[in-house]
């Protein structure tokens, strides 16, 4: 098992509503997350799109930004949509979109796209060992999509299942193997999964079908059109997912 580090996680909590009853429920959920993270909320603000860049500049103030949002609140979803573009552009630390669910966290859905985030699992295991300690199982998902295919990926591999990719030592297969080996060192079940189709649709479908408690995705590591594409994919997942999403840069 992972030992919980002594360092306390400093958290900035952003809320998307002024309604007292909703704020209270979201704050209770945020405090539950803080307990899992060995963290403390140092700042609470009503989120404002024009101030999105400022939430990531005070590096010495907090290690994680949590946005507390109702999963089905229309006005909050619209505001979250306005926030996501500047937030993802300035992202330099983990961002957790907390959407309260009825169940306690017992499993995690780990999402990775090869050309974007080959080191996602390693970064997450180092930054959030407390969350991993709460998980009984982790699913490592890779979506094989023509739009997201890495250079050198042949057509046959786009249709391959997880066993075929890992046996063939394809770029995606090697990343899945690495993630499974890394996470298997922790006391939990690890399952690699490959889906085929459009990236956003397949990630959301797996998150819902698998009844996972948390979706973990990476942020952009590219420039130009690739960065724009990945930011758009991340924003769509954050907005459309009906459960918490952690974006880990």
C-alpha positions as a LaTeX table, in Angstrom:
\begin{tabular}{lrrr}
\hline
Residue & $x$ (\AA) & $y$ (\AA) & $z$ (\AA) \\
\hline
Unk1 & 0.00 & 0.00 & 0.00 \\
Unk2 & 1.05 & 3.61 & $-0.50$ \\
Unk3 & 2.04 & 5.61 & 2.52 \\
Unk4 & 0.32 & 8.96 & 2.84 \\
Unk5 & 2.90 & 11.77 & 2.69 \\
Unk6 & 3.04 & 14.26 & 5.52 \\
Unk7 & 2.79 & 17.25 & 3.21 \\
Unk8 & $-0.66$ & 18.80 & 3.28 \\
Unk9 & $-2.30$ & 19.57 & $-0.05$ \\
Unk10 & $-3.27$ & 23.24 & $-0.29$ \\
Unk11 & $-6.55$ & 23.60 & $-2.16$ \\
Unk12 & $-8.38$ & 26.47 & $-3.82$ \\
Unk13 & $-12.13$ & 25.81 & $-4.08$ \\
Unk14 & $-14.14$ & 27.55 & $-6.80$ \\
Unk15 & $-17.93$ & 27.47 & $-6.63$ \\
Unk16 & $-20.31$ & 28.08 & $-9.54$ \\
Unk17 & $-23.42$ & 29.22 & $-7.71$ \\
Unk18 & $-24.56$ & 31.69 & $-5.06$ \\
Unk19 & $-27.42$ & 29.47 & $-3.86$ \\
Unk20 & $-26.77$ & 28.73 & $-0.21$ \\
Unk21 & $-28.25$ & 25.22 & $-0.14$ \\
Unk22 & $-26.33$ & 24.13 & $-3.23$ \\
Unk23 & $-23.13$ & 25.70 & $-1.92$ \\
Unk24 & $-23.46$ & 23.82 & 1.35 \\
Unk25 & $-23.84$ & 20.48 & $-0.44$ \\
Unk26 & $-20.91$ & 21.17 & $-2.72$ \\
Unk27 & $-18.73$ & 22.31 & 0.18 \\
Unk28 & $-19.49$ & 19.12 & 2.08 \\
Unk29 & $-18.45$ & 17.09 & $-0.95$ \\
Unk30 & $-15.30$ & 19.20 & $-1.40$ \\
Unk31 & $-14.40$ & 18.61 & 2.25 \\
Unk32 & $-14.80$ & 14.86 & 1.69 \\
Unk33 & $-12.33$ & 15.10 & $-1.20$ \\
Unk34 & $-9.97$ & 17.13 & 0.96 \\
Unk35 & $-10.00$ & 14.33 & 3.52 \\
Unk36 & $-9.04$ & 11.81 & 0.82 \\
Unk37 & $-6.27$ & 14.10 & $-0.39$ \\
Unk38 & $-4.87$ & 14.96 & 3.03 \\
Unk39 & $-5.67$ & 18.53 & 2.05 \\
Unk40 & $-7.05$ & 21.77 & 3.40 \\
Unk41 & $-9.11$ & 24.41 & 1.60 \\
Unk42 & $-7.22$ & 27.68 & 1.90 \\
Unk43 & $-9.37$ & 29.79 & $-0.38$ \\
Unk44 & $-12.99$ & 29.79 & $-1.54$ \\
Unk45 & $-14.14$ & 31.94 & $-4.45$ \\
Unk46 & $-17.12$ & 32.31 & $-6.71$ \\
Unk47 & $-15.64$ & 31.34 & $-10.08$ \\
Unk48 & $-15.35$ & 34.11 & $-12.66$ \\
Unk49 & $-14.26$ & 33.39 & $-16.26$ \\
Unk50 & $-12.35$ & 36.69 & $-16.52$ \\
Unk51 & $-10.15$ & 35.63 & $-13.60$ \\
Unk52 & $-9.44$ & 32.10 & $-14.85$ \\
Unk53 & $-5.75$ & 32.73 & $-15.50$ \\
Unk54 & $-5.22$ & 34.11 & $-11.99$ \\
Unk55 & $-6.32$ & 30.84 & $-10.38$ \\
Unk56 & $-3.07$ & 29.23 & $-11.57$ \\
Unk57 & $-0.51$ & 31.98 & $-11.03$ \\
Unk58 & $-0.13$ & 31.94 & $-7.23$ \\
Unk59 & 2.05 & 28.81 & $-7.19$ \\
Unk60 & 2.93 & 29.13 & $-3.53$ \\
Unk61 & $-0.68$ & 29.33 & $-2.38$ \\
Unk62 & $-2.20$ & 26.03 & $-3.47$ \\
Unk63 & $-1.40$ & 22.70 & $-5.11$ \\
Unk64 & $-4.83$ & 21.84 & $-6.49$ \\
Unk65 & $-7.84$ & 23.74 & $-7.81$ \\
Unk66 & $-11.27$ & 22.17 & $-7.19$ \\
Unk67 & $-14.33$ & 23.40 & $-9.06$ \\
Unk68 & $-17.46$ & 22.21 & $-7.27$ \\
Unk69 & $-20.38$ & 21.80 & $-9.66$ \\
Unk70 & $-23.76$ & 20.10 & $-9.73$ \\
Unk71 & $-23.58$ & 17.36 & $-12.39$ \\
Unk72 & $-26.96$ & 18.33 & $-13.89$ \\
Unk73 & $-27.11$ & 22.06 & $-13.14$ \\
Unk74 & $-27.68$ & 23.89 & $-16.45$ \\
Unk75 & $-26.53$ & 27.34 & $-15.34$ \\
Unk76 & $-23.46$ & 25.87 & $-13.65$ \\
Unk77 & $-22.64$ & 23.87 & $-16.76$ \\
Unk78 & $-22.78$ & 27.04 & $-18.88$ \\
Unk79 & $-20.44$ & 28.85 & $-16.50$ \\
Unk80 & $-18.12$ & 25.84 & $-16.40$ \\
Unk81 & $-18.03$ & 25.93 & $-20.19$ \\
Unk82 & $-16.93$ & 29.58 & $-20.11$ \\
Unk83 & $-14.21$ & 28.71 & $-17.61$ \\
Unk84 & $-12.72$ & 25.68 & $-19.34$ \\
Unk85 & $-11.02$ & 27.35 & $-22.32$ \\
Unk86 & $-8.90$ & 29.79 & $-20.27$ \\
Unk87 & $-8.41$ & 27.25 & $-17.47$ \\
Unk88 & $-7.01$ & 24.62 & $-19.82$ \\
Unk89 & $-4.84$ & 27.21 & $-21.55$ \\
Unk90 & $-3.18$ & 28.31 & $-18.29$ \\
Unk91 & $-3.26$ & 24.92 & $-16.60$ \\
Unk92 & $-0.06$ & 24.33 & $-14.63$ \\
Unk93 & $-1.39$ & 22.24 & $-11.73$ \\
Unk94 & $-4.08$ & 19.58 & $-11.20$ \\
Unk95 & $-7.70$ & 20.63 & $-11.66$ \\
Unk96 & $-10.52$ & 18.57 & $-10.16$ \\
Unk97 & $-14.08$ & 19.16 & $-11.35$ \\
Unk98 & $-16.04$ & 17.79 & $-8.39$ \\
Unk99 & $-19.51$ & 16.57 & $-9.31$ \\
Unk100 & $-21.10$ & 14.97 & $-6.24$ \\
Unk101 & $-22.17$ & 11.33 & $-6.49$ \\
Unk102 & $-24.11$ & 9.19 & $-4.07$ \\
Unk103 & $-21.45$ & 6.53 & $-3.57$ \\
Unk104 & $-18.05$ & 6.72 & $-1.91$ \\
Unk105 & $-15.04$ & 6.32 & $-4.15$ \\
Unk106 & $-14.03$ & 2.68 & $-4.48$ \\
Unk107 & $-12.85$ & 2.45 & $-8.09$ \\
Unk108 & $-11.22$ & 4.73 & $-10.64$ \\
Unk109 & $-11.43$ & 5.05 & $-14.37$ \\
Unk110 & $-8.00$ & 5.89 & $-15.71$ \\
Unk111 & $-8.05$ & 7.40 & $-19.17$ \\
Unk112 & $-4.99$ & 7.85 & $-21.36$ \\
Unk113 & $-4.38$ & 8.79 & $-25.00$ \\
Unk114 & $-0.95$ & 7.73 & $-26.19$ \\
Unk115 & 0.09 & 10.71 & $-28.22$ \\
Unk116 & $-0.96$ & 13.07 & $-25.44$ \\
Unk117 & $-0.22$ & 11.52 & $-22.09$ \\
Unk118 & 2.23 & 8.59 & $-22.03$ \\
Unk119 & 3.26 & 9.40 & $-18.43$ \\
Unk120 & $-0.15$ & 10.12 & $-16.93$ \\
Unk121 & $-0.24$ & 7.13 & $-14.60$ \\
Unk122 & 3.22 & 7.81 & $-13.22$ \\
Unk123 & 2.49 & 11.49 & $-12.54$ \\
Unk124 & $-0.82$ & 10.70 & $-10.91$ \\
Unk125 & 0.61 & 7.99 & $-8.67$ \\
Unk126 & 3.29 & 10.40 & $-7.50$ \\
Unk127 & 1.03 & 13.43 & $-7.01$ \\
Unk128 & $-2.06$ & 11.73 & $-5.54$ \\
Unk129 & $-1.09$ & 8.58 & $-3.66$ \\
Unk130 & $-3.90$ & 9.32 & $-1.18$ \\
Unk131 & $-6.52$ & 8.88 & $-3.90$ \\
Unk132 & $-4.93$ & 5.68 & $-5.13$ \\
Unk133 & $-4.97$ & 4.35 & $-1.58$ \\
Unk134 & $-8.79$ & 4.67 & $-1.65$ \\
Unk135 & $-9.18$ & 2.71 & $-4.88$ \\
Unk136 & $-9.83$ & $-1.01$ & $-5.05$ \\
Unk137 & $-9.34$ & $-1.11$ & $-8.81$ \\
Unk138 & $-8.15$ & 1.07 & $-11.66$ \\
Unk139 & $-9.05$ & 0.75 & $-15.32$ \\
Unk140 & $-6.49$ & 2.04 & $-17.82$ \\
Unk141 & $-8.34$ & 3.04 & $-20.98$ \\
Unk142 & $-6.91$ & 3.82 & $-24.38$ \\
Unk143 & $-9.15$ & 4.82 & $-27.28$ \\
Unk144 & $-7.94$ & 3.74 & $-30.70$ \\
Unk145 & $-9.12$ & 6.46 & $-33.04$ \\
Unk146 & $-7.92$ & 7.55 & $-36.48$ \\
Unk147 & $-8.11$ & 11.17 & $-35.32$ \\
Unk148 & $-5.95$ & 10.45 & $-32.25$ \\
Unk149 & $-3.58$ & 7.92 & $-33.78$ \\
Unk150 & 0.10 & 8.48 & $-33.16$ \\
Unk151 & 2.59 & 8.66 & $-36.07$ \\
Unk152 & 3.52 & 5.16 & $-37.22$ \\
Unk153 & 0.27 & 3.49 & $-36.11$ \\
Unk154 & $-0.81$ & 1.19 & $-38.93$ \\
Unk155 & $-4.42$ & 0.58 & $-39.89$ \\
Unk156 & $-4.44$ & $-2.95$ & $-38.50$ \\
Unk157 & $-3.51$ & $-1.65$ & $-35.04$ \\
Unk158 & $-6.47$ & 0.73 & $-35.08$ \\
Unk159 & $-8.71$ & $-2.35$ & $-34.93$ \\
Unk160 & $-6.61$ & $-4.39$ & $-32.49$ \\
Unk161 & $-7.81$ & $-5.38$ & $-29.03$ \\
Unk162 & $-5.82$ & $-4.79$ & $-25.85$ \\
Unk163 & $-4.05$ & $-8.18$ & $-25.89$ \\
Unk164 & $-2.98$ & $-7.75$ & $-29.52$ \\
Unk165 & $-1.58$ & $-4.26$ & $-28.89$ \\
Unk166 & 0.38 & $-5.36$ & $-25.83$ \\
Unk167 & 1.72 & $-8.53$ & $-27.48$ \\
Unk168 & 2.76 & $-6.64$ & $-30.62$ \\
Unk169 & 4.58 & $-4.01$ & $-28.52$ \\
Unk170 & 2.84 & $-1.22$ & $-30.38$ \\
Unk171 & 3.35 & 2.28 & $-28.91$ \\
Unk172 & $-0.09$ & 2.13 & $-27.29$ \\
Unk173 & 0.47 & $-1.45$ & $-26.12$ \\
Unk174 & 3.78 & $-0.57$ & $-24.45$ \\
Unk175 & 2.15 & 2.31 & $-22.57$ \\
Unk176 & $-0.65$ & 0.06 & $-21.35$ \\
Unk177 & 1.90 & $-2.53$ & $-20.25$ \\
Unk178 & 3.90 & 0.13 & $-18.40$ \\
Unk179 & 0.78 & 1.44 & $-16.64$ \\
Unk180 & $-0.33$ & $-2.04$ & $-15.60$ \\
Unk181 & 3.12 & $-2.88$ & $-14.22$ \\
Unk182 & 3.34 & 0.43 & $-12.37$ \\
Unk183 & $-0.10$ & 0.23 & $-10.79$ \\
Unk184 & 0.16 & $-3.48$ & $-10.03$ \\
Unk185 & 2.82 & $-2.64$ & $-7.45$ \\
Unk186 & $-0.01$ & $-1.11$ & $-5.44$ \\
Unk187 & $-2.56$ & $-3.30$ & $-3.65$ \\
Unk188 & $-5.35$ & $-3.02$ & $-6.26$ \\
Unk189 & $-6.72$ & $-4.65$ & $-9.39$ \\
Unk190 & $-5.60$ & $-3.08$ & $-12.68$ \\
Unk191 & $-7.41$ & $-3.73$ & $-15.95$ \\
Unk192 & $-6.30$ & $-2.38$ & $-19.34$ \\
Unk193 & $-9.09$ & $-1.68$ & $-21.81$ \\
Unk194 & $-9.08$ & $-0.58$ & $-25.45$ \\
Unk195 & $-12.09$ & 0.95 & $-27.15$ \\
Unk196 & $-12.47$ & 1.92 & $-30.79$ \\
Unk197 & $-14.21$ & 5.02 & $-32.09$ \\
Unk198 & $-14.41$ & 8.73 & $-31.36$ \\
Unk199 & $-12.30$ & 9.64 & $-28.34$ \\
Unk200 & $-14.82$ & 11.72 & $-26.38$ \\
Unk201 & $-17.75$ & 9.39 & $-27.03$ \\
Unk202 & $-15.79$ & 6.27 & $-26.05$ \\
Unk203 & $-14.36$ & 7.81 & $-22.86$ \\
Unk204 & $-17.79$ & 9.00 & $-21.71$ \\
Unk205 & $-19.36$ & 5.65 & $-22.61$ \\
Unk206 & $-16.76$ & 3.69 & $-20.65$ \\
Unk207 & $-17.03$ & 6.02 & $-17.66$ \\
Unk208 & $-20.80$ & 5.48 & $-17.57$ \\
Unk209 & $-20.88$ & 1.78 & $-18.48$ \\
Unk210 & $-18.21$ & 0.93 & $-15.93$ \\
Unk211 & $-19.90$ & 2.87 & $-13.12$ \\
Unk212 & $-16.58$ & 4.47 & $-12.17$ \\
Unk213 & $-16.21$ & 7.06 & $-9.43$ \\
Unk214 & $-13.48$ & 9.18 & $-10.99$ \\
Unk215 & $-12.25$ & 9.93 & $-14.49$ \\
Unk216 & $-8.57$ & 10.89 & $-14.71$ \\
Unk217 & $-7.28$ & 12.53 & $-17.89$ \\
Unk218 & $-4.14$ & 14.40 & $-18.87$ \\
Unk219 & $-3.73$ & 17.95 & $-20.06$ \\
Unk220 & $-2.04$ & 19.15 & $-23.24$ \\
Unk221 & 1.66 & 18.52 & $-23.82$ \\
Unk222 & 1.76 & 19.86 & $-27.37$ \\
Unk223 & 1.63 & 23.18 & $-29.18$ \\
Unk224 & $-0.32$ & 24.42 & $-32.18$ \\
Unk225 & $-3.21$ & 22.39 & $-33.60$ \\
Unk226 & $-2.47$ & 19.34 & $-31.43$ \\
Unk227 & $-2.79$ & 21.44 & $-28.28$ \\
Unk228 & $-6.03$ & 22.96 & $-29.53$ \\
Unk229 & $-7.43$ & 19.50 & $-30.33$ \\
Unk230 & $-6.50$ & 18.06 & $-26.93$ \\
Unk231 & $-7.85$ & 21.06 & $-25.04$ \\
Unk232 & $-11.14$ & 20.65 & $-26.89$ \\
Unk233 & $-11.29$ & 16.93 & $-26.08$ \\
Unk234 & $-10.55$ & 17.62 & $-22.40$ \\
Unk235 & $-13.17$ & 20.37 & $-22.23$ \\
Unk236 & $-15.84$ & 18.13 & $-23.78$ \\
Unk237 & $-15.12$ & 15.35 & $-21.28$ \\
Unk238 & $-15.24$ & 17.76 & $-18.33$ \\
Unk239 & $-18.54$ & 19.29 & $-19.47$ \\
Unk240 & $-20.33$ & 16.09 & $-20.49$ \\
Unk241 & $-19.18$ & 13.65 & $-17.80$ \\
Unk242 & $-21.74$ & 13.01 & $-15.06$ \\
Unk243 & $-19.05$ & 12.23 & $-12.47$ \\
Unk244 & $-15.87$ & 13.85 & $-11.10$ \\
Unk245 & $-13.03$ & 14.50 & $-13.53$ \\
Unk246 & $-9.40$ & 15.12 & $-12.55$ \\
Unk247 & $-7.25$ & 16.89 & $-15.16$ \\
Unk248 & $-3.59$ & 16.24 & $-14.39$ \\
Unk249 & $-1.03$ & 18.36 & $-16.28$ \\
\hline
\end{tabular}
